[in-house]
Amino acid sequence: MTALAYYPGCSLRHSAEEFDSTTRTLLKALDIDVQEVPDWTCCGASPAHMTDHLLAQALSTRNLRQAALISDEFMAPCPACYQREKNAEIEVHADDELRAEVNSVMDKPYTGNVRVYNLPELLLEKVGPEVIAGLVKVDLSQLKVVPYYGCLLGRPSELTGECDNEQPMRMDVLLEAVGADVKWWNFKTECCGASVGVPKKIIQQRLTAKLLEQAVHAGADAIVTACPLCHQNLDMRQAQTNSALGTNYNMPVLYLTQVMGLAMGFTADEMMLEKHAIDPRPLVEKAIAEAAELKAEEARKAADKAAKAKAKAEKEAAEAGATAERSAAESAAEAPPAAEAPQAAEASAAPVAVETPAPTSDTGGTDPAANDTEAAS
Amino acid sequence: MIRYNAADAASMREKLIERAKADVADCYQCGNCTAGCPSAFTFDYMPNQVMRMLQVGLVDEVLASKSVQLCIQCLTCTARCPRNIDIAGIFETLKTIAVADEVKVPEHAATFNRLFIDNIAKYGRLTEAMFLVRFNLAAMKPMNDADLGMPMLSKGKLEIVPKKAKGADEVGRIVRKTMEKAK
């Protein structure tokens, strides 16, 4: 299998370097062979397509041409880059006239047929949720998260291949596969305002605050995203949003790759959690500790239950034996049918156990309902 | 008094059909686009009003509006339009027409876009910190996002010395050629 052409994009070089690094780590752990697009340049998102159509398509197509040197498959973790490259793929491959026009402004023509993937799509298609679930080493069942897709991973679904414009599912499926507690919310694709974060702050602040509020309402302790621009808005600008709007949010924002990596046994350092403005480490540590505690508690309960069942069986066997002996000794002619004896013993054992522990058992109680009452009190 | 302009309406409609593959005449004013628009609260005309203005030929007003500049291209309107009109595509095309026609536009979004493209035309890849400083100077907001400087620096997220990418020269040529063609 040839390597997949990997396109980091400008944000992943510096402001979102942890997304780049954790994506590469994850892909390696999943045996997806990647190679960086040789001499890649900016895809032009978002300014180019708002400036000139041919400019936008040429900037993106240049990267497809470079990718074609090493592969016919291309993946951009950044949804903004993905959206531009996918757009170029669709338009240029379908329209020979446009391809010729684009080629006329580039140094060398693009003649290839490269397919563009986004990150969740790639993980689901090349690996799949079953295999990913099989690689889980750390229990994240106590990590309550909402998946945040933003504008460009889901919309428009004809382009992204998602199941729905409003309720995309790929990140949900991946997060559930690694065992996180995925909360349902209706803000998966609500815009966070990233594209105007710099020139028009008020839009970004209002939208970011709305998302944080809704994540809290959904019962989440963290937001999971796969977009460096959304991450910057929700995490790096959370303090700005708080001070501008008088709110007091302190919600960690994790990358999809970080959550998946943590579940697969990578450390917080390897997942570069220290890079975020809102430190997610205390939350992650707490969730992992809680899950371990819960597991230990369950194991203890199961052991208790097994011990009780064993004690009960022994007691019943002893009582049944005694009754049988007694009846046999007292009167052979008037003996009751043998089957009645254990039933009578069982019926009388249950109410007794609730009040006074049976001498053969540590904690007593043969009735499961009685056990639950004890545990609850 | 505002007069409708059938000639302007017709020529803009044709341009949008060709470039955005969307027909403004399909709009029946349900208002779904406006209801879902996350940045409409900063607009001077609501998205459905822009659609109506295009239908009746108020093209100059639309091109010089805040609405076109502050559309954040989240594509919500396109996804929800019951008439299947690519409204975000229309707004995108209006932005490009405003650039090509050198329309004097409000807000700083166009400046942001221009300086971004200047930056990649020179370096090939966006040099984030340098671009931000240049934008702040152009927008006369020197302290914009200054509070992010220290945290980003301490987390190793700032590129202090911008480097030129290997394909930068070609990107510069692409920008020059396409912008000449657009004029």
HADDOCK unambig.tbl for C-alpha pairs under 7 A between the chains (distance, minus, plus):
assign (segid A and resid 10 and name CA) (segid B and resid 125 and name CA) 5.85 0.50 0.50
assign (segid A and resid 10 and name CA) (segid B and resid 126 and name CA) 5.67 0.50 0.50
assign (segid A and resid 14 and name CA) (segid B and resid 157 and name CA) 4.84 0.50 0.50
assign (segid A and resid 14 and name CA) (segid B and resid 158 and name CA) 6.11 0.50 0.50
assign (segid A and resid 14 and name CA) (segid B and resid 159 and name CA) 6.52 0.50 0.50
assign (segid A and resid 15 and name CA) (segid B and resid 157 and name CA) 4.59 0.50 0.50
assign (segid A and resid 15 and name CA) (segid B and resid 158 and name CA) 6.58 0.50 0.50
assign (segid A and resid 39 and name CA) (segid B and resid 166 and name CA) 5.78 0.50 0.50
assign (segid A and resid 39 and name CA) (segid B and resid 167 and name CA) 5.87 0.50 0.50
assign (segid A and resid 40 and name CA) (segid B and resid 167 and name CA) 6.86 0.50 0.50
assign (segid A and resid 41 and name CA) (segid B and resid 124 and name CA) 5.21 0.50 0.50
assign (segid A and resid 41 and name CA) (segid B and resid 125 and name CA) 5.26 0.50 0.50
assign (segid A and resid 41 and name CA) (segid B and resid 167 and name CA) 6.22 0.50 0.50
assign (segid A and resid 42 and name CA) (segid B and resid 120 and name CA) 6.71 0.50 0.50
assign (segid A and resid 42 and name CA) (segid B and resid 124 and name CA) 6.10 0.50 0.50
assign (segid A and resid 42 and name CA) (segid B and resid 125 and name CA) 4.75 0.50 0.50
assign (segid A and resid 42 and name CA) (segid B and resid 126 and name CA) 6.56 0.50 0.50
assign (segid A and resid 47 and name CA) (segid B and resid 113 and name CA) 4.54 0.50 0.50
assign (segid A and resid 47 and name CA) (segid B and resid 116 and name CA) 6.81 0.50 0.50
assign (segid A and resid 47 and name CA) (segid B and resid 117 and name CA) 7.00 0.50 0.50
assign (segid A and resid 48 and name CA) (segid B and resid 117 and name CA) 6.96 0.50 0.50
assign (segid A and resid 50 and name CA) (segid B and resid 92 and name CA) 5.37 0.50 0.50
assign (segid A and resid 50 and name CA) (segid B and resid 95 and name CA) 5.61 0.50 0.50
assign (segid A and resid 50 and name CA) (segid B and resid 96 and name CA) 5.57 0.50 0.50
assign (segid A and resid 51 and name CA) (segid B and resid 95 and name CA) 6.49 0.50 0.50
assign (segid A and resid 51 and name CA) (segid B and resid 96 and name CA) 4.58 0.50 0.50
assign (segid A and resid 51 and name CA) (segid B and resid 99 and name CA) 6.24 0.50 0.50
assign (segid A and resid 52 and name CA) (segid B and resid 96 and name CA) 5.21 0.50 0.50
assign (segid A and resid 54 and name CA) (segid B and resid 178 and name CA) 6.40 0.50 0.50
assign (segid A and resid 55 and name CA) (segid B and resid 174 and name CA) 6.95 0.50 0.50
assign (segid A and resid 55 and name CA) (segid B and resid 175 and name CA) 6.39 0.50 0.50
assign (segid A and resid 55 and name CA) (segid B and resid 178 and name CA) 5.51 0.50 0.50
assign (segid A and resid 105 and name CA) (segid B and resid 174 and name CA) 5.58 0.50 0.50
assign (segid A and resid 105 and name CA) (segid B and resid 177 and name CA) 6.17 0.50 0.50
assign (segid A and resid 105 and name CA) (segid B and resid 178 and name CA) 6.97 0.50 0.50
assign (segid A and resid 106 and name CA) (segid B and resid 174 and name CA) 6.04 0.50 0.50
assign (segid A and resid 107 and name CA) (segid B and resid 170 and name CA) 6.46 0.50 0.50
assign (segid A and resid 151 and name CA) (segid B and resid 74 and name CA) 5.24 0.50 0.50
assign (segid A and resid 155 and name CA) (segid B and resid 75 and name CA) 6.79 0.50 0.50
assign (segid A and resid 156 and name CA) (segid B and resid 79 and name CA) 6.23 0.50 0.50
assign (segid A and resid 165 and name CA) (segid B and resid 79 and name CA) 6.40 0.50 0.50
assign (segid A and resid 191 and name CA) (segid B and resid 38 and name CA) 6.84 0.50 0.50
assign (segid A and resid 191 and name CA) (segid B and resid 74 and name CA) 6.21 0.50 0.50
assign (segid A and resid 193 and name CA) (segid B and resid 72 and name CA) 6.91 0.50 0.50
assign (segid A and resid 195 and name CA) (segid B and resid 72 and name CA) 5.95 0.50 0.50
assign (segid A and resid 196 and name CA) (segid B and resid 72 and name CA) 6.56 0.50 0.50
assign (segid A and resid 199 and name CA) (segid B and resid 108 and name CA) 5.52 0.50 0.50
assign (segid A and resid 199 and name CA) (segid B and resid 109 and name CA) 5.68 0.50 0.50
assign (segid A and resid 199 and name CA) (segid B and resid 112 and name CA) 6.75 0.50 0.50
assign (segid A and resid 203 and name CA) (segid B and resid 39 and name CA) 5.99 0.50 0.50
assign (segid A and resid 275 and name CA) (segid B and resid 155 and name CA) 5.76 0.50 0.50
